């Protein structure tokens, strides 16, 4: 049985062959199947996040400010600009929230990629 990525590649190849042979009804059916397959996989991925890794554990140690990682991220207010390039502003257009957790969030500058903590009051 092909892996998930191979299956998607094979479905695309089958669709091209249906198109080449002008098998429009088959092509429409395959497109519906492919769309539903991708939707199921997105839903499954949302319910089953990727497995934990050492990097993920280290990141959570830094986010939770557990020694010796308590100073890994700068702690800034919600409206603060990026501490590295001064990007971002009060409107937050240049800043994205990379992770939201109980007690705050991790903000990331769209310009330079710097990340910092915003703690809840």
Beta strands, then each sheet from edge to edge (+ up, - down):
strand 1: 74-75
strand 2: 95-101
strand 3: 104-109
strand 4: 115-119
sheet 1: 1+ 4+ 3- 2+
end
